[in-house]
């Protein structure tokens, strides 16, 4: 799981520092936010692999932030672990019902924290992110950063690779150009939406005649990766 980025959201700096040290020792990258507004901006911009979110935050609560993230298609798949000092059963249930993947009750040990994060990431990481994914003979290997078919390797540019990785890990769903920009380029990268069309054409060319049909144009909306006929 090394190389994953965890967003730490807690208004208490000493707690963020303690968690950051534990994550560094476990070979995780991390981001920090002290409130829900700062956290949401980082989620959109950086798209972390997991969010470690305190229940009690100034202003907007952690639970409200979970609701907001889970309603947005571009952030709904990010796993969330709640940090809470609340031990009542209904509070645990409420956190899970709004979309949190797990919760950890304060105080906790750094070893427990890292173990729970690893377990959530194992459960929620789809093929194509940490392990190879194969769809109809098209294989993407994220470890080797390679794309291949039964006929051999394909030459795919770095942006086209990220596009293909996102499509293959989110098949059969339509994404607008704006959503693809957020997911592949990042929320604060200001490029025109037609840039997506350019890279879609390059990706189709790289895939060749046998596989370019998997990248489908949905008129008036955007694009999807699908093994079904358009």
C-alpha positions in Angstrom: 0.0 0.0 0.0 3.0 2.3 0.0 2.8 5.5 -2.0 -0.9 6.0 -1.1 -2.0 9.5 0.0 -4.1 10.0 3.1 -5.9 13.3 3.9 -5.9 14.0 7.6 -8.8 16.2 8.7 -8.7 17.2 12.3 -8.9 20.7 13.9 -6.3 19.7 16.6 -2.8 20.2 15.3 -1.1 17.8 17.8 -3.4 15.0 16.6 -2.6 15.7 12.9 1.1 15.7 13.7 0.9 12.4 15.6 -1.1 10.8 12.7 1.3 12.3 10.1 4.3 10.7 11.9 2.6 7.3 12.0 1.8 7.6 8.2 5.3 8.6 7.3 6.7 5.6 9.2 4.3 3.3 7.3 5.4 4.9 3.9 2.2 6.8 3.3 2.1 10.3 1.9 -0.3 12.7 3.6 -2.2 16.0 3.3 -3.6 18.0 6.2 -6.7 20.1 6.8 -8.1 21.7 9.9 -11.8 22.1 8.8 -14.3 20.8 6.3 -13.9 23.6 3.8 -10.1 23.2 3.6 -10.6 19.4 3.4 -13.1 19.6 0.5 -10.8 21.9 -1.5 -7.9 19.4 -1.1 -10.1 16.4 -2.0 -11.1 18.1 -5.3 -7.6 19.3 -6.1 -5.5 16.3 -4.9 -8.0 13.4 -4.9 -6.4 11.4 -2.0 -6.6 7.7 -1.8 -8.3 7.8 1.7 -9.7 10.4 4.0 -9.1 10.2 7.8 -11.9 12.5 9.1 -12.6 13.8 12.6 -16.3 13.6 13.5 -16.2 17.0 15.4 -15.0 19.9 13.2 -15.5 23.6 13.5 -18.4 24.8 11.3 -19.4 21.9 9.0 -19.2 18.5 10.8 -17.3 15.5 9.6 -20.6 13.7 9.0 -21.9 16.5 6.8 -18.7 16.5 4.8 -19.1 12.7 4.2 -22.6 13.3 2.9 -21.3 16.0 0.5 -18.5 13.8 -0.8 -20.7 10.7 -1.3 -23.3 12.7 -3.3 -20.6 13.9 -5.8 -19.8 11.3 -8.5 -16.2 12.5 -8.6 -15.5 11.9 -4.9 -18.0 9.2 -4.0 -15.4 6.3 -4.4 -12.8 7.8 -2.0 -12.8 5.6 1.2 -13.4 7.5 4.5 -12.4 6.5 8.0 -14.0 8.5 10.8 -12.2 9.5 13.9 -14.5 9.9 16.9 -14.6 10.2 20.6 -18.2 9.3 20.5 -18.7 5.8 21.8 -22.5 5.6 21.6 -23.8 2.9 19.2 -26.1 5.2 17.3 -23.2 7.6 16.5 -21.2 4.7 15.0 -24.2 3.6 13.0 -24.8 7.2 11.7 -21.2 7.5 10.5 -21.5 4.2 8.6 -24.9 5.0 7.2 -23.8 8.3 5.6 -21.0 6.4 3.7 -18.0 6.1 6.0 -16.1 2.9 5.5 -14.9 2.5 9.1 -14.4 4.4 12.3 -11.7 4.6 14.9 -12.5 5.7 18.5 -10.1 8.1 20.2 -7.7 7.5 21.9 -6.1 5.1 19.5 -2.6 3.7 18.9 -0.6 4.6 15.8 -0.2 0.9 15.0 -4.0 0.3 15.2 -4.6 3.4 13.0 -2.2 2.2 10.3 -3.6 -1.4 10.4 -7.2 -0.1 10.0 -6.3 2.1 7.1 -4.5 -0.7 5.3 -7.6 -2.9 5.8 -9.9 -0.3 4.3 -7.6 0.4 1.4 -7.4 -3.3 0.6 -11.2 -3.6 0.6 -11.8 -0.5 -1.5 -9.0 -0.4 -4.0 -10.3 -1.8 -7.3 -8.1 -3.8 -9.8 -6.2 -1.5 -12.1 -5.0 0.7 -9.2 -2.7 -1.7 -7.3 -3.1 -4.8 -9.4 -3.4 -5.5 -13.2 -6.8 -5.3 -14.8 -7.9 -7.0 -18.0 -11.0 -6.3 -20.0 -11.6 -8.2 -23.3 -7.9 -8.8 -23.8 -6.8 -5.3 -23.0 -4.5 -5.3 -19.9 -3.4 -2.4 -17.8 -0.6 -3.1 -15.3 -0.3 -0.2 -12.8 2.9 -1.7 -11.2 4.8 -1.8 -14.5 2.9 1.2 -15.9 2.2 -0.8 -19.1 -0.7 -1.4 -21.4 -0.8 -4.5 -23.6 -3.1 -6.7 -25.7 -2.8 -10.3 -26.8 -0.8 -9.0 -29.7 1.7 -7.3 -27.5 2.5 -4.0 -25.7 0.9 -0.7 -26.7 2.6 2.7 -26.8 0.4 5.0 -24.6 1.3 8.5 -23.5 1.2 9.5 -19.8 -2.0 11.4 -20.0 -3.7 8.8 -22.2 -2.5 6.1 -19.7 -4.2 8.0 -16.8 -7.3 8.4 -18.9 -7.4 4.7 -19.7 -6.7 3.7 -16.0 -9.6 5.8 -14.9 -11.9 4.4 -17.6 -11.0 0.8 -16.9 -11.5 1.2 -13.1 -14.8 3.0 -13.7 -16.4 1.1 -16.6 -20.0 1.5 -18.0 -20.4 5.0 -16.5 -20.7 8.2 -18.5 -18.4 11.1 -17.5 -18.6 14.6 -18.7 -15.5 16.4 -20.0 -15.5 18.5 -16.8 -15.6 15.3 -14.6 -12.7 13.8 -16.6 -10.7 16.9 -16.2 -11.2 16.8 -12.4 -10.4 13.1 -12.2 -7.4 12.8 -14.6 -5.9 16.3 -14.6 -6.9 17.5 -11.1 -9.5 20.0 -9.9 -7.2 23.1 -10.0 -5.6 22.5 -13.4 -7.1 25.0 -15.7 -7.3 23.6 -19.2 -10.1 23.8 -21.7 -12.6 21.0 -21.9 -11.8 20.3 -25.6 -8.4 19.2 -24.3 -10.2 16.0 -23.2 -11.3 15.4 -26.9 -7.7 15.7 -28.1 -6.5 13.0 -25.6 -9.5 10.8 -26.3 -8.5 10.8 -30.0 -4.9 9.9 -29.0 -6.0 7.2 -26.7 -8.2 5.6 -29.4 -5.3 5.8 -31.9 -3.0 4.1 -29.4 -5.6 1.3 -28.7 -5.9 0.5 -32.4 -8.8 -0.8 -34.4 -9.4 -3.8 -32.2 -9.9 -1.8 -29.0 -10.8 1.8 -29.8 -14.5 0.9 -29.7 -14.2 0.6 -25.9 -14.0 4.4 -25.6 -17.4 5.5 -26.5 -18.7 9.0 -27.2 -22.1 9.8 -25.6 -23.6 12.6 -27.6 -24.4 15.7 -25.6 -22.8 14.3 -22.4 -19.2 13.0 -22.6 -17.5 9.6 -22.8 -17.7 6.1 -21.2 -15.6 2.9 -21.3 -17.9 0.1 -22.2 -17.7 -3.5 -23.6 -21.4 -3.1 -24.8 -22.3 -1.6 -28.1 -22.9 2.2 -28.0 
